[in-house]
């Protein structure tokens, strides 16, 4: 893969991650019998690949050193007949999760700190391959970067010009504990996050605030390159 033409933005890298993840999940669930049959322990070291076109493949690892992308776990076929089938699939799923994240952050090598954080947040909002394969989470995904980013509330631009996401996405994919829904509190009034209200995040302490509590409107937030909450503004002003 030519790095000049590979995914570069957070959205492009997440799209690549999602497609590869979909392929791997299909191999380990919907197409599991075919996948199981291809992983013959008598063959050479085999890897499970998920491709950006949502196709999966069991094949030998790339010959070039170093490879153009991080490689999946090598030799997944050798343990197939020495383990319970479900345990073996779970093991492949765990290694696949590790590979998917490593590819995403390899592609994101040029991202800045806030972009890497946003990329991980998007990835973390989806159930892992292991969770899907072991039935810990439903297969249905949360909204993708294309649809999920239109969640209610508001966003703001940070100092690098990137749009910060809401403290919470609209949860349409899988259930989370109630505590997780209530963990984002306004740094000013202590109130819980409400998706119907405008919120803004401090670029210094990274706490979230009701816009009305800090007298910031959505229109005003768009013109702020770096927002400092009242507390951080006072601290920065001290000698």
NUSE-198422 format. One record per residue: x, y, z of N, C-alpha, C, CB in turn; residue in one letter. Coordinates in steps of 0.001 Angstrom, whole numbers, padded with zeros to 6 digits, always signed. Glycine has a CB too. Layout:
N
XYZXYZXYZXYZA;...
//
This chain:
239
+000839-001201+000000+000000+000000+000000+000870+001246+000000-000947+000009+001218X;+000616+002122-000918+001354+003384-000990+000850+004316+000105+001201+004047-002394X;+001748+004733+001002+001330+005582+002120+000724+006892+001636+002512+005868+003038X;+001130+007335+000446+000597+008593-000074-000872+008456-000454+001409+009056-001284X;-001291+007229-000807-002676+007016-001213-003491+006282-000158-002717+006249-002503X;-002879+005922+000963-003589+005212+002017-004472+006167+002806-002602+004508+002948X;-005430+005622+003567-006303+006493+004378-005483+007400+005284-007275+005650+005228X;-005871+008676+005357-005077+009633+006126-005896+010349+007193-004456+010649+005197X;-007155+010654+006907-007959+011376+007894-008570+010399+008889-009066+012200+007202X;-009062+010916+010008-009708+010075+011008-010871+009311+010374-010201+010926+012201X;-011671+010002+009567-012833+009374+008956-012429+008267+007993-013671+010412+008232X;-011389+008517+007182-010936+007513+006213-010369+006281+006919-009877+008115+005274X;-009599+006511+007967-008998+005395+008701-010070+004588+009427-007950+005910+009705X;-011064+005263+009985-012143+004550+010672-012974+003741+009670-013047+005546+011441X;-013170+004292+008486-013895+003553+007446-013124+002285+007065-014119+004446+006194X;-011797+002403+006939-010948+001254+006633-011033+000226+007765-009479+001702+006414X;-010950+000700+009021-011050-000182+010185-012386-000923+010196-010882+000625+011485X;-013473-000182+009969-014816-000770+010027-014994-001855+008971-015880+000315+009843X;-014458-001610+007759-014593-002590+006684-013801-003862+007005-014117-001988+005347X;-012583-003693+007495-011771-004862+007856-012421-005632+009011-010332-004427+008243X;-012952-004903+009968-013627-005527+011119-014849-006324+010667-014047-004453+012147X;-015640-005747+009769-016821-006435+009248-016422-007750+008583-017575-005536+008248X;-015324-007724+007824-014849-008924+007140-014439-010008+008135-013672-008581+006226X;-013683-009607+009149-013212-010573+010148-014392-011169+010912-012223-009903+011130X;-015337-010334+011294-016514-010827+012024-017298-011818+011165-017427-009648+012449X;-017416-011539+009874-018136-012456+008996-017439-013819+008940-018253-011859+007583X;-016100-013782+008878-015345-015042+008838-015570-015869+010096-013852-014762+008662X;-015664-015198+011240-015766-015897+012528-017195-016181+012961-015087-015094+013590X;-018170-015705+012207-019583-015936+012570-020364-016514+011390-020246-014618+013043X;-020739-015684+010468-021578-016085+009330-020903-017155+008459-021912-014860+008474X;-019601-016978+008194-018875-017917+007331-017957-018838+008130-018059-017154+006296X;-018311-019091+009389-017390-019771+010294-017028-021189+009833-017992-019830+011675X;-017962-021914+009232-017647-023277+008791-016609-023265+007672-018922-023996+008319X;-016770-022337+006734-015797-022204+005660-014438-021790+006216-016282-021186+004619X;-014445-020825+007139-013201-020354+007755-012510-021489+008500-013481-019182+008714X;-013283-022245+009266-012731-023356+010048-012072-024374+009126-013836-024033+010891X;-012714-024661+007994-012174-025636+007065-010888-025193+006398-013182-025943+006029X;-010749-023900+006186-009550-023365+005530-008325-023368+006448-009816-021950+005044X;-008563-023402+007753-007456-023333+008717-006927-024741+009039-007917-022621+010020X;-006475-025420+008034-005961-026785+008161-004622-026769+008907-005798-027444+006760X;-004524-027471+010038-003273-027476+010811-002085-028066+010039-003472-028258+012095X;-002347-028833+008991-001263-029436+008217-000656-028466+007211-001766-030665+007496X;-001263-027299+007050-000728-026304+006118+000301-025421+006820-001866-025438+005531X;+000959-024578+006062+001952-023658+006637+001266-022596+007489+002785-022987+005520X;+002084-021700+008051+001550-020613+008870+000485-019823+008113+002679-019679+009316X;-000714-019773+008630-001798-019039+007978-002236-017849+008832-002994-019971+007711X;-002744-016834+008157-003254-015626+008821-004674-015346+008344-002331-014400+008541X;-005459-014697+009194-006796-014233+008799-006705-012742+008498-007866-014520+009923X;-006990-012389+007251-006967-010995+006823-008393-010488+006611-006138-010835+005530X;-008623-009254+007013-009843-008543+006645-009432-007417+005717-010616-007999+007908X;-010103-007280+004589-009707-006284+003595-010661-005085+003578-009652-006923+002209X;-010205-003955+003044-011039-002739+003011-012318-002875+002188-010235-001600+002463X;-012411-003920+001358-013646-004152+000594-014599-005103+001321-013311-004716-000788X;-014336-005343+002617-015151-006190+003493-015050-007674+003141-016601-005753+003425X;-014018-008061+002404-013769-009472+002112-012732-010010+003094-013289-009664+000640X;-012848-011286+003467-011852-011896+004344-011069-012954+003582-012521-012514+005591X;-009900-013287+004094-009025-014225+003404-008134-014945+004415-008169-013496+002345X;-008010-016241+004262-007054-017021+005044-005911-017370+004102-007716-018320+005673X;-004736-016876+004391-003606-017080+003482-002289-016957+004227-003652-016074+002324X;-001200-017165+003490+000127-017023+004069+000442-015547+004292+001190-017674+003163X;+001326-015236+005237+001678-013833+005484+002460-013244+004317+002495-013706+006775X;+002524-011928+004287+003277-011243+003235+004754-011628+003316+003110-009704+003352X;+005408-011711+002163+006811-012127+002118+007777-010977+002374+007118-012749+000780X;+007351-009745+002030+008288-008641+002185+008520-008304+003659+007777-007411+001441X;+009727-007859+003955+010109-007469+005316+010739-006087+005271+011092-008505+005949X;+010195-005110+006003+008941-005228+006746+007739-005169+005808+008838-004121+007800X;+006598-005697+006238+005409-005674+005388+004861-004254+005268+004329-006617+005947X;+003994-004015+004268+003464-002672+004072+002483-002277+005163+002796-002570+002725X;+001862-003258+005817+000977-003022+006959+001315-004038+008041-000533-003121+006546X;+000968-003754+009289+001148-004764+010337+000454-006070+009937+000592-004250+011694X;+001045-007193+010293+000517-008501+009913-000376-009080+011018+001672-009469+009603X;-001407-009859+010635-002231-010546+011637-001428-011627+012345-003480-011160+010982X;-002032-012230+013373-001373-013313+014105-001019-014445+013145-002278-013836+015250X;+000195-014950+013292+000717-015974+012386+000428-017377+012930+002234-015785+012177X;+000025-018283+012045-000141-019682+012432-001401-019983+013219+001019-020105+013224X;-002490-019270+012955-003744-019512+013698-004259-020927+013462-004824-018488+013287X;-003855-021556+012360-004343-022898+012017-003742-023999+012892-004042-023193+010566X;-002542-023759+013445-001851-024829+014174-002607-025269+015434-000451-024371+014555X;-003302-024351+016086-003983-024682+017342-005421-025140+017135-003967-023489+018264X;-005861-025165+015876-007290-025415+015622-007794-026720+016242-007545-025442+014128X;-007075-027813+016026-007560-029112+016490-007136-029439+017915-007074-030191+015569X;-006342-028567+018519-005892-028827+019885-006712-028092+020934-004448-028444+020026X;-007746-027371+020488-008580-026582+021404-010056-026829+021106-008251-025070+021287X;-010879-026537+022088-012317-026483+021852-012581-025454+020751-013097-026121+023168X;-013490-025772+019830-013721-024888+018682-014072-023470+019108-014831-025445+017809X;-014942-023324+020090-015357-021992+020538-014180-021228+021139-016496-022100+021565X;-013355-021939+021916-012191-021282+022521-011192-020851+021452-011507-022220+023534X;-011035-021675+020431-010109-021334+019350-010598-020108+018585-009939-022523+018390X;-011888-020062+018295-012444-018900+017603-012298-017636+018451-013922-019139+017260X;-012468-017774+019764-012303-016627+020663-010856-016135+020651-012726-017001+022100X;-009914-017081+020592-008501-016712+020548-008176-015969+019252-007614-017964+020682X;-008700-016464+018132-008490-015787+016855-009117-014392+016895-009084-016618+015688X;-010283-014285+017544-010966-012992+017644-010134-011980+018420-012329-013163+018312X;-009536-012414+019527-008698-011524+020336-007505-011019+019519-008206-012252+021608X;-006842-011925+018816-005699-011524+017981-006152-010618+016839-004979-012768+017415X;-007351-010868+016329-007868-010030+015243-008135-008618+015734-009150-010633+014655X;-008672-008476+016941-008879-007142+017512-007557-006389+017608-009536-007242+018904X;-006527-007081+018082-005209-006456+018218-004691-006008+016853-004206-007432+018878X;-004882-006862+015841-004400-006530+014496-005159-005338+013918-004538-007743+013563X;-006479-005315+014070-007287-004226+013517-006872-002875+014096-008774-004476+013789X;-006648-002839+015408-006233-001588+016049-004829-001195+015591-006277-001725+017589X;-003946-002182+015456-002573-001860+015036-002550-001300+013624-001679-003103+015117X;-003390-001831+012725-003465-001301+011365-003997+000128+011381-004357-002196+010483X;-005048+000361+012176-005645+001696+012241-004630+002733+012723-006869+001688+013167X;-003867+002409+013749-002931+003393+014281-001630+003455+013466-002617+003071+015737X;-001359+002419+012692-000263+002503+011728-000633+003509+010638+000049+001102+011108X;-001869+003403+010134-002347+004352+009129-002461+005756+009706-003700+003904+008574X;-002691+005835+011025-002856+007134+011677-001573+007703+012250-003860+007020+012764X;-000447+007250+011745+000848+007696+012292+001020+009207+012231+001987+007032+011540X;+000400+009853+011252+000561+011301+011095-000523+012102+011818+000556+011658+009624X;-001439+011427+012489-002487+012148+013212-001909+012836+014445-003622+011188+013620X;-002552+013934+014856-002104+014582+016089-002815+013958+017291-002367+016112+016035X;-002521+014463+018454-003025+013863+019692-004548+013811+019736-002510+014637+020889X;-005196+014916+019406-006656+014956+019456-007279+014051+018403-007150+016381+019270X;-006654+013970+017233-007176+013092+016184-007045+011625+016581-006445+013345+014860X;-005922+011266+017209-005759+009880+017669-006798+009540+018722-004345+009655+018233X;-007064+010493+019600-008073+010272+020638-009457+010067+020008-008104+011466+021625X;-009750+010866+018987-011052+010756+018323-011158+009430+017563-011270+011946+017358X;-010058+009007+016925-010064+007733+016220-010316+006586+017194-008737+007523+015478X;-009622+006602+018334-009830+005526+019308-011256+005545+019844-008831+005650+020469X;-011815+006743+020038-013190+006848+020530-014173+006208+019552-013562+008318+020765X;-013974+006451+018260-014845+005853+017245-014708+004329+017249-014512+006416+015845X;-013467+003852+017342-013224+002406+017374-013839+001789+018628-011709+002108+017319X;-013675+002461+019738-014133+001932+021020-015652+001929+021140-013537+002738+022152X;-016337+002718+020318-017794+002739+020349-018403+001501+019680-018307+004000+019669X;-017594+000736+018977-018060-000507+018360-017698-001688+019253-017449-000686+016942X;-018548-002708+019310-018154-003920+020036-016906-004513+019398-019307-004963+020047X;-016028-005063+020210-014839-005706+019668-015233-006994+018957-013809-005992+020785X;-014335-007502+018128-014585-008783+017457-014791-009869+018509-013406-009158+016505X;-013976-009843+019547-014106-010833+020632-015487-010766+021274-013019-010607+021703X;-015986-009560+021524-017306-009415+022134-018406-009969+021237-017582-007952+022446X;-018272-009738+019937-019279-010252+018998-019224-011772+018923-019073-009648+017598X;-018025-012316+018779-017861-013759+018621-018300-014519+019866-016415-014090+018300X;-018093-013950+021039-018465-014620+022288-019844-014208+022773-017441-014326+023362X;-020595-013506+021921-021970-013094+022243-022060-012154+023433-022812-014305+022513X;-020991-011428+023697-021041-010458+024798-021727-009177+024365-019632-010147+025308X;-021754-008934+023074-022450-007769+022513-023178-008215+021255-021451-006594+022199X;-024327-007619+020937-024995-007931+019668-024111-007538+018493-026357-007211+019575X;-024336-008167+017356-023552-007873+016167-023848-006477+015655-023828-008900+015080X;-025082-005969+015917-025469-004650+015404-024521-003584+015913-026912-004309+015807X;-023972-002813+014998-023018-001778+015352-023719-000502+015766-022085-001504+014198X;-022972+000331+016489-023426+001692+016734-023271+002483+015448-022635+002355+017902X;-023825+003684+015368-023725+004470+014135-022283+004641+013692-024368+005833+014325X;-022043+004612+012378-020699+004795+011848-020341+006271+011880-020588+004235+010412X;-019119+006558+011433-018667+007943+011443-019519+008820+010541-017216+008021+011017X;-020154+008180+009513-020971+008950+008586-022306+009342+009181-021192+008172+007325X;-022940+008397+009928-024261+008680+010466-024229+009051+011940-025155+007494+010267X;-023291+008426+012687-023263+008648+014123-022799+010033+014511-022390+007644+014766X;-022036+010683+013642-021514+011994+013979-022601+013058+013959-020405+012372+013028X;-023806+012683+013504-024900+013640+013458-025749+013567+014723-025765+013393+012228X;-025161+013077+015807-025900+012965+017046-026264+014330+017585-025102+012194+018070X;-027256+014326+018465-027746+015600+018975-026727+016266+019882-029050+015401+019720X;-026999+017519+020255-026072+018265+021086-025235+019162+020220-025187+017331+021906X;-023929+019230+020519-023088+020120+019745-021657+019643+019735-023165+021523+020286X;-020867+020288+018926-019443+020012+018866-018706+021336+018947-019066+019231+017570X;-017402+021276+019065-016620+022505+019059-015298+022224+018375-016401+023047+020499X;-014659+023270+017909-013365+023107+017258-012256+023340+018283-013221+024081+016052X;-011276+022450+018259-010153+022597+019171-009058+023411+018493-009617+021215+019617X;-007909+023538+019173-006856+024423+018698-006282+023981+017353-005752+024499+019722X;-006413+022678+017014-005859+022224+015743-006890+022244+014628-005295+020833+015890X;-008063+022814+014903-009081+022946+013876-009971+021725+013744-008436+023225+012572X;-009732+020700+014561-010547+019499+014476-011809+019666+015313-009750+018268+014939X;-012884+019049+014847-014146+019142+015585-014139+018108+016694-015371+018936+014646X;-014389+018571+017899-014473+017641+019020-015854+017016+019043-014170+018351+020361X;-015925+015750+019388-017201+015070+019396-017941+015353+020695-017009+013568+019203X;-019223+014992+020700-020024+015148+021900-019474+014255+023001-021502+014821+021619X;-019809+014551+024259-019371+013670+025329-019960+012271+025191-019747+014258+026670X;-021104+012136+024503-021717+010834+024271-022320+010792+022878-022790+010534+025334X;-022195+009651+022199-022926+009431+020969-024341+009005+021334-022224+008366+020071X;-025282+009170+020416-026612+008635+020625-026493+007122+020574-027630+009173+019562X;-026915+006440+021610-026686+005008+021725-027791+004242+021018-026600+004587+023196X;-027497+003730+019827-028468+002948+019091-027971+001533+018834-028800+003627+017786X;-026738+001236+019252-026159-000039+018891-026340-001114+019930-024734+000129+018622X;-025818-000904+021134-025930-001918+022149-026048-001237+023503-024728-002880+022108X;-026617-001970+024451-026897-001365+025749-025631-001226+026561-027921-002187+026517X;-025538-000136+027300-024447+000073+028234-025049+000244+029625-023578+001312+027831X;-024205+000162+030632-024694+000369+031987-025186+001786+032155-023607+000061+033011X;-026167+001957+033032-026718+003287+033272-025633+004253+033750-027852+003215+034300X;-024671+003718+034522-023612+004584+035037-022823+005228+033909-022674+003794+035939X;-022677+004511+032790-021902+005040+031682-022618+006199+031014-021616+003950+030669X;-023956+006156+031025-024715+007240+030419-024618+008508+031259-026178+006832+030243X;-024402+008345+032553-024444+009493+033457-023061+009968+033879-025249+009149+034680X;-022005+009441+033258-020673+009754+033758-020190+011140+033350-019699+008725+033275X;-020783+011757+032329-020361+013078+031893-021172+014142+032623-020516+013226+030364X;-020487+014914+033448-021148+015942+034248-020619+017315+033866-020942+015684+035755X;-021457+018315+033961-021046+019682+033685-020028+020122+034735-022269+020636+033666X;-018899+020664+034281-017863+021109+035203-018248+022327+036001-016619+021391+034460X;-019364+022970+035624-019806+024164+036332-020927+023862+037317-020261+025215+035342X;-022038+023296+036819-023195+023063+037690-023292+021631+038189-024457+023418+036964X;-022499+020726+037599-022534+019328+038020-023671+018535+037438-022607+019254+039486X;-024439+019138+036524-025576+018457+035931-025153+017394+034939-026477+019448+035259X;-026010+016392+034735-025719+015306+033810-025784+015785+032364-026692+014150+034026X;-025095+015047+031493-025134+015355+030068-026541+015130+029523-024112+014496+029296X;-027010+016063+028720-028297+015960+028045-028052+016228+026568-029354+016960+028646X;-028379+015253+025715-028084+015370+024286-028825+016519+023616-028427+014083+023588X;-029870+017041+024264-030649+018134+023667-030046+019503+023960-032081+018092+024175X;-029015+019552+024766-028418+020828+025146-027036+020989+024515-028322+020942+026674X;-026627+022233+024306-025300+022526+023762-024257+022402+024870-025261+023947+023127X;-023189+021658+024578-022079+021487+025505-020786+021909+024839-021985+020033+025990X;-019795+022279+025633-018489+022666+025103-017412+022080+026008-018352+024225+025003X;-016288+021706+025412-015209+021073+026161-014011+022013+026286-014787+019761+025485X;-013437+022089+027478-012255+022911+027711-011034+022203+027114-012052+023183+029238X;-010255+022919+026317-009078+022334+025679-007928+022127+026661-008619+023214+024537X;-008016+022723+027843-006935+022599+028831-007192+021425+029765-006790+023900+029645X;-008320+021445+030476-008615+020388+031454-009497+019286+030871-009292+020987+032679X;-010050+019517+029656-010878+018551+028939-012158+018194+029690-010084+017299+028673X;-012642+019099+030531-013950+018916+031152-015023+019520+030256-013991+019558+032564X;-016225+018965+030353-017348+019447+029545-018245+020373+030374-018169+018255+028992X;-018835+021345+029702-019686+022336+030362-020950+022594+029531-018908+023657+030585X;-022066+022859+030239-023223+023397+029537-022814+024738+028931-024461+023554+030500X;-023167+024976+027684-022852+026261+027076-023438+027413+027872-023359+026306+025650X;-024676+027220+028390-025335+028293+029138-024615+028593+030453-026790+027922+029416X;-023930+027561+031019-023247+027777+032296-021988+028628+032136-022886+026439+032927X;-021369+028560+030956-020132+029322+030727-020353+030433+029695-019002+028380+030256X;-021635+030681+029400-022030+031783+028500-021384+031658+027108-021644+033136+029128X;-021421+030427+026555-020922+030175+025210-022059+029614+024358-019707+029197+025236X;-022318+030244+023232-023346+029772+022317-022694+028936+021213-024141+030966+021714X;-023473+028122+020486-022900+027340+019385-022183+028220+018361-023993+026538+018693X;-022771+029369+018038-022165+030270+017060-020832+030814+017572-023119+031429+016736X;-020786+031166+018840-019553+031689+019420-018475+030614+019486-019818+032250+020816X;-018889+029363+019774-017922+028263+019886-017189+028026+018576-018623+026981+020321X;-017874+028228+017454-017253+027988+016158-016105+028961+015872-018296+028088+015064X;-016130+030116+016526-015090+031117+016277-013941+031033+017282-015694+032507+016313X;-014051+030107+018246-013021+029964+019278-012004+028915+018843-013653+029576+020645X;-010741+029305+018734-009698+028361+018339-009332+027439+019490-008457+029106+017851X;-009266+027981+020693-008958+027171+021872-009804+027676+023026-007435+027227+022225X;-010701+026814+023507-011573+027241+024604-010958+026889+025952-012962+026596+024472X;-010900+027896+026849-010455+027684+028224-011629+027972+029140-009223+028586+028579X;-011947+027021+030010-013034+027231+030958-012620+028322+031961-013394+025896+031695X;-013557+028879+032717-013233+029940+033675-012107+029567+034637-014461+030298+034467X;-012112+028322+035131-011069+027912+036094-009687+027910+035454-011378+026515+036658X;-009597+027361+034232-008297+027297+033562-007828+028671+033144-008364+026384+032347X;-008762+029554+032790-008398+030914+032434-007791+031636+033616-009606+031673+031922X;-008338+031414+034810-007804+032041+036020-006427+031497+036344-008746+031820+037204X;-006259+030177+036214-004955+029577+036545-003883+030057+035591-005034+028046+036510X;-004220+030158+034295-003231+030610+033311-002872+032077+033495-003753+030385+031902X;-003764+032809+034154-003499+034229+034322-002649+034536+035522-004773+034973+034424X;-002440+033525+036370-001620+033755+037587-000146+033714+037255-001935+032705+038675X;+000650+034468+038004+002117+034460+037768+002739+033133+038146+002798+035582+038562X;
//
